[in-house]
Every structure is written in C-alpha cells, then in structure tokens.
C-alpha cells in the first residue's frame, strides 16, 4: 500500500526542476539565504515598532523569507512572469481608475 508522502513529493519536484533548469540549484540556496536575512530584519524591525514579539517575529520573518526566497530561486521564470503580470495589471488599474483632468490653457 502506497502512503502519500509530502516530503518525497517535494524532493521530487526540486530534483525535476534542478534537472530542467540547472541554474536553480545555485539560485534556490542563495535566494533562501537572502530571503531569510531580509525576513529576519523585517521581523526584528517590526518587533521594535510594536514593542513585543522580540523572539517570534524575527523567527517567523526568517522562516517566511527563507521559504519565499527558496521558491523564487527554484522557479525564477515563473516568478518573473508573475512580477510582469502584476506590474501590467497595476499599471492598467491606475490608468483606468485615476481620473486625469485636462490641463486648462
């Protein structure tokens, strides 16, 4: 009987992506470190601002930033496509929702 194993599935996704796009083997670890660093900095700054959570806010920020950086490093082309789509949708949103008044001469 086969049991569903989430760790095995995640490792197979990482291995397949590493075989398809070899640069992801380098990017995923580097982006994870940078994401964890910035997440920890943001969490620490947030804990000083709210004057609570000096331990859990930086820890959660490091974990979240590391996971986000790992995912971005593992799927760089998908991330670039999402960034371009987000920028395009925001540009269209601001263009069509902001009422631009004509300049009186």
Secondary structure, 3 states (H helix, E strand, C coil): CCCCCHHHHHHHHHHHHHHHCCCHHHHHHHHHHHHHHHHHHHHHHHHHHHCCCCCHHHHHHHHHHHHHHHHHHHCHHHHHHHHHHHHHHHHHHHHHHCCCCCCCC
